């Protein structure tokens, strides 16, 4: 299978030295990739992604941006378009950012120091494949875009017209195991207890919760349970 390595990739990171190093290392890994711009402010990145003349195929988003967060950059870009591959990158704990970033439309979240892996993920995503990395969205960009756009419409319209459609999409996107985990979470059971009941490890339960939360548009387990209970009514 042939993967095209001719695409454009932009970067937003609040550290100037990191920007320069990422550009240099990415150019070495992927010499055919064009890097049309790199910036330090989330708002600048959003504006450029939403303009047809400066929209890249891929955007690397530093999760710990100052001011407008990396998660919010992902959310605003994905709510507006499905045409940009969003890869969250961080020097800190991936687990700290993964659930929120994936719920905000990022297609994966990766260690900023692992540039070859980031490049491999970018190539895979641009060519319609799932990258080989731990924190990957189960939703395609078009699905994330549809969900986030509907959420924005709900906020604008006070929810009366679009909330039923959002609920239907969210519930339908859950797997049987994710539904079972959410049902048990709603009963107040811990991850350890749920793991024992389902015959899986505690870490697996946390993964199911994270995935369900992302699909339900929740930021954490507590919000996910609240959304789940509301959608059952």
C-alpha positions in Angstrom: 0.0 0.0 0.0 1.3 3.4 -1.0 0.9 6.3 1.4 1.3 9.8 0.0 3.7 12.0 2.0 2.9 15.2 0.1 0.7 17.2 2.4 0.8 20.4 4.5 1.4 20.4 8.2 1.2 23.3 10.6 2.1 23.6 14.3 0.9 25.6 17.2 3.2 25.6 20.3 3.8 28.4 22.8 7.5 27.8 22.9 9.5 29.3 20.1 12.5 26.9 20.4 10.1 23.9 20.4 8.5 25.2 17.2 11.8 25.5 15.5 13.0 22.0 16.6 9.7 20.4 15.6 9.9 22.0 12.2 13.5 20.8 11.7 12.8 17.3 12.9 9.6 16.9 10.9 11.4 18.1 7.7 14.0 15.5 8.3 11.5 12.7 8.7 9.1 13.9 6.0 11.0 15.9 3.4 8.0 16.1 1.1 5.7 17.6 3.7 5.2 21.4 3.4 5.1 23.4 6.7 3.3 26.6 5.6 3.2 28.2 9.0 3.9 27.7 12.7 2.5 30.0 15.5 2.5 30.4 19.2 -1.1 31.5 19.9 -4.2 29.2 19.7 -6.4 32.0 18.3 -4.0 32.5 15.4 -4.0 28.7 14.6 -7.8 28.6 14.6 -8.1 31.6 12.3 -5.6 30.1 9.8 -7.3 26.7 9.9 -10.7 28.3 9.2 -9.3 30.2 6.2 -9.3 28.2 2.9 -6.1 30.0 1.9 -4.1 29.0 4.9 -5.8 25.7 6.1 -3.3 22.9 6.5 -3.9 19.2 6.0 -2.6 18.5 9.5 -2.3 20.6 12.6 -0.1 19.7 15.6 -1.6 21.2 18.7 0.4 21.7 21.9 -1.9 20.8 24.7 -0.5 23.2 27.2 -0.9 26.4 25.3 -1.1 29.6 27.3 -4.4 31.6 27.0 -6.6 29.6 24.7 -5.9 25.9 25.6 -4.9 23.2 23.1 -8.1 21.4 23.9 -10.2 24.5 23.0 -8.2 25.0 19.8 -9.0 21.4 18.8 -12.7 21.9 19.7 -13.1 25.1 17.7 -11.3 23.8 14.7 -13.2 20.5 14.6 -16.6 22.1 15.2 -15.9 24.2 12.1 -14.4 21.7 9.8 -13.5 18.0 9.3 -10.8 18.8 6.8 -7.9 19.3 9.2 -6.2 16.3 10.8 -5.8 17.3 14.5 -2.9 15.7 16.5 -2.5 16.7 20.1 1.0 16.8 21.4 2.4 17.3 24.9 5.5 17.0 27.0 3.4 16.1 30.0 1.3 13.1 30.9 -0.7 11.9 28.0 -3.4 10.6 30.3 -3.9 14.1 31.7 -5.0 15.5 28.3 -6.2 12.5 26.3 -9.9 12.3 27.2 -10.5 16.0 26.8 -8.5 16.3 23.6 -10.2 13.3 21.9 -13.6 14.6 23.0 -12.7 17.9 21.4 -12.0 16.4 18.1 -8.3 15.5 18.1 -7.7 12.3 16.3 -4.9 11.2 18.6 -2.7 12.5 21.4 1.0 11.8 21.4 4.3 12.5 23.2 5.9 15.6 21.7 9.3 14.1 22.0 8.5 11.2 19.8 8.7 13.0 16.5 9.1 10.0 14.2 5.9 8.5 15.7 4.1 11.8 15.3 5.1 11.8 11.6 3.9 8.2 11.2 0.6 9.1 12.7 0.2 12.2 10.4 0.9 10.1 7.3 -1.5 7.4 8.4 -4.3 9.9 9.2 -3.9 11.9 6.0 -4.1 8.6 4.1 -7.3 7.5 5.9 -5.7 5.0 8.2 -5.7 4.6 12.0 -2.4 5.5 13.6 -0.6 3.0 15.8 -0.6 4.9 19.0 -2.3 4.5 22.4 -4.7 7.4 22.5 -6.7 7.4 19.3 -10.2 8.6 18.6 -12.7 6.0 17.7 -14.6 8.6 15.7 -13.7 9.8 12.3 -13.1 13.5 11.8 -16.5 13.9 10.1 -18.3 12.2 13.0 -16.5 14.4 15.6 -17.3 17.4 13.4 -21.0 16.5 13.3 -21.2 16.0 17.0 -19.3 19.2 18.0 -21.2 21.3 15.4 -24.5 20.1 16.8 -23.3 20.9 20.4 -22.5 24.4 19.2 -25.9 24.7 17.6 -27.5 23.5 20.8 -25.7 26.2 22.8 -26.8 28.9 20.3 -30.4 27.7 20.1 -30.8 26.9 23.8 -31.0 23.2 22.9 -34.6 22.9 22.1 -34.2 21.8 18.4 -31.1 19.7 18.3 -30.7 18.0 21.7 -32.7 14.9 20.7 -30.6 14.4 17.6 -27.4 14.8 19.7 -28.7 12.3 22.2 -29.5 9.8 19.5 -26.1 10.1 17.9 -24.3 9.9 21.2 -26.1 6.8 22.5 -25.9 5.0 19.2 -22.1 5.5 19.1 -21.6 3.6 22.3 -20.5 -0.1 22.1 -22.3 -2.7 24.2 -19.4 -2.9 26.6 -19.3 0.9 27.0 -23.0 0.9 27.7 -22.6 -1.8 30.4 -19.7 0.1 32.0 -21.7 3.4 32.0 -24.7 1.5 33.6 -22.4 0.2 36.4 -20.8 3.6 36.8 -24.2 5.1 37.3 -24.8 2.7 40.1 -21.8 4.2 41.9 -19.5 1.2 41.4 -15.7 1.8 41.3 -13.5 0.9 38.4 -12.1 -2.1 40.4 -15.6 -3.3 41.1 -16.7 -3.0 37.5 -13.6 -4.8 36.4 -14.4 -7.7 38.7 -18.0 -7.9 37.5 -17.0 -7.9 33.9 -13.9 -10.0 34.1 -11.5 -7.2 32.8 -8.7 -5.2 34.3 -9.2 -1.9 36.1 -7.2 -0.1 33.4 -9.6 -1.5 30.7 -12.6 -0.2 32.6 -11.0 3.3 32.7 -10.4 3.1 29.0 -14.1 2.2 28.4 -15.1 5.1 30.6 -12.8 7.5 28.7 -14.2 6.4 25.3 -17.8 6.7 26.5 -17.1 10.1 28.0 -15.6 11.3 24.7 -18.6 10.1 22.7 -21.0 11.6 25.2 -19.2 15.0 25.0 -18.2 14.8 28.7 -14.9 15.9 30.1 -14.6 13.3 32.9 -16.3 10.3 34.5 -18.6 12.4 36.6 -19.9 14.4 33.6 -20.2 11.2 31.6 -22.4 9.5 34.2 -24.6 12.7 34.4 -24.9 12.7 30.6 -25.7 9.0 30.5 -28.4 9.3 33.1 -29.9 12.3 31.3 -30.0 10.4 28.0 -31.8 7.5 29.5 -34.8 9.7 30.3 
